[in-house]
């Protein structure tokens, strides 16, 4: 509840400010980063980061394990984010998304997916970053699930580099799998700290979208295995 109240107050304050100043992508990203920094402090996140975003426009691709993945990555990255349309039904998140660059997609609607691919292409060509989670859902596997290739097609076609991102949590209870969202939030608040590792990889380029996707996924998978060893994960 505190998360929603904090977000609602800041989005509401920004809405008032837009009556007196013009909204821009940069101001929206600044608002989002302020909210995220505050929320991560409230949630007790400790992030070990390796690498940084590149200086030129890119398609950023991250694995997806937890409900807070967006917060962790966007703490360090200004980018338009592709997200499932269900989140747009939450009033505060929808309004915040309008201001801070969320691209909503109906995953079971072919026309929506095609429109989102075109939006991704235009955004990249116009010099803006885009962040995607191509697995399409969270999971608890050691490496990534199969990537949806649509955004890679647009990046390859437009000559836009792809930057792989790997994100891993120290505590595997932070994976968002088979648990109601509300219970997940309470679980996070009941812990003093949430520790995770985040790594931005080197840009990957290729004119073949299949190869571009494969190279990106391979880097993320290897980095995840390295992170799990560093974080002390135990497997049979």
N, C-alpha and C positions, 0 to 999 in steps of 0.2 A: 504493500500500500504506500509506503514511504517513497518508493521508486516512482510510482505514478504521480504522487502529489508533487514531488520535486520536478519531474518532467513537465507536468501540467502548468506549474507556476512559471517555469522558464519559457515554455512555448507561449503561454498567455502574455508574458511580459514582452516577448519578441513581437507578438501580433500587434500589441499597442505601439511599439516602436516603428513598425512598418507604416503606421499612419503618418509618420513624420519623416521617414527616410525610405529610399527605394531598396527593396529586397534584391540581393545578389547571391549567386552561388557561394562566393567567398564568405559573405556574412552568415549564410546558412551553415556552412561547414564550421565556422567559428562557434556558432551557437551549439552545434552538435558536439564539438570537442569539449566545450565547457561542461555541458550536461554529462558527457561520458566520463570525464575526469572526476567529477563529483560522485557519480554513481559507482565507479570503480573503487573510490575511497570508502564509500559507505558499505560496499560489499567485501572490503578487505582484500582486494586483489594485489598480488605480488607478481609482477611480470618480468621474466628474464628475456630480454630482447636481443636478437642478433640480426645485423644488417639493417638497412633503411630503405624506404621507397625510393625509386629512381626519380630523376628530375624531369624526365619527359613523360608525356601521356602514355599510359599502359593499361592493359587488361590485367587486373590482379586476381589470382585464383587461389582460394584457400580451402583446405579440408574442413569438415563440419562435424563437430563432436558435442558441443554444448550450447545451451540457450544463450550464453553470454559471449559467444564467439564474435558477434558483430561489435560489441563494446570493446573487446580487446584489440581487434585489428584497427578499428576506426579511431582508437586513441592516438594512433601514429600515422594515419592515412586519410587524406582528403579525397574522397571518391564517391561517385554515384553508386548506389548499391541495388542489386537485383534481389528482391524479396518476394515471398509468397503473398498473394493477394489477401489471404485471411487476416493478415495483420492490419490491413487498411480499414477493417471493420471496427477496430478499437479507436474511438474518437481522438484521444490524445496522441496515439501513435500515428494516426492518419494525418493529423494536422502537422505534427512534427516532421513526418515524411515529406509533406509538401514543401516545407521550408528547407529540409536538409538533404534532398536529393535521393529519395527512394524510388526505384523503378519497380512497380508491382507487376507480378505475372500470375495468371491463372494457369497452374501447371497442367490441368486436365483439359485446357482449351487451346486447340491448335492455332486459332487466329490470334489469341493473346500471346502465345509463344513467338509467333512470327513477328508480331508488332514489337515485342520486346527486343528481339534480335535486331530489328531495324533501328530501334532507339539506342541500343548499345553501339551499333556501328556509327550512327550520327554523333553520339556523345564522344566516342573515341576520336573520330575524324575532326571534331571541333576542339580538340585539345584538352579533353577532360578525362580523368581516370574513371574506370569502372571496376567494381569489386563483385565477383560472383562466387557462389559455392556450388560448383557443378555436380556434386553428388546428389543434391536436391533434398537431402534429409540428413538428420543426425544418426550416428551409429556408434558402436563401441569396438569396432575392429581395429587391429593394430595399424593397418594401412588403409588406403582410400578404397571406396566403392567405385564402381564404373562412373566415369564422367560423362555428362551430357555434352555433346560436341558443338551445339549451335553457336555459342559465343566464340569458340576457336575458329569456326569458319569465317566469321566476320573479321576477327583479328588477322588471320592469314590473308584474307582478301584485301584488307586495307593496309597491310604492312605494319601493323601495330604490334609491339613486343608484348609478351606475356611475362608477368612476374609471379613466380610461384611463392606461396606462403604456407608454412607449416605451423600448426598450433596444437600443442599437447598439454594436458593437465597432469599435475602430479597425483592427484586423487581421482581415481577412476569413477568415484561417485559423482563427479562433476559432469560426466557424460549424460546427455539428455536422451535417455532411451527407456521406453515403456514406463514413463512416470508422468503424472499430470503436471502441467506447468506451475500451478500454484504450489504444489509440494516441492518442486524443484527450487522455487524462490525461497521457501521456508528453510529448506536444507542448506542453501547458501548463506542465509542470515544466521543460522545456528552455528556456523563455523567462524573462528576468529580470522582465518586467512584462507584465501584461495590462491594456490600457486600454479603458475603455468609458464610455458616457454613458447616464444613467438619468434619465427625466423623468416626474414625476407630473403628470397633467393636471387640469383642473377637473372637478368632478362633473357627470355628464350624467344627466338624468332624462327619461322619456317613458313614457306609458301604452301605447304601441305598441312591442312588442318588436323589430319589424323596423327601425323608425326609431331605436330606442335602440341597436341593434347597428350600424346604418349610421353614426350620429353618432360612436360610439366608435371604430369602425374608421377613419373619415375623419381624426379627430384624430391617431391613432397613425401613420397613413400619412404625413401632412404632417410630423409631428415627426421621423419616421425620415429623410425626405428632407433636412430641415434639419440633423439630426445628421450625416448622411453628408457634407454639404458642410463642416460644421465640423471633422469628423475627417479631411478631406482625401482621401476616397475618389475614385478616378478611374474613370469609365465612358466607354465609346465612344459 
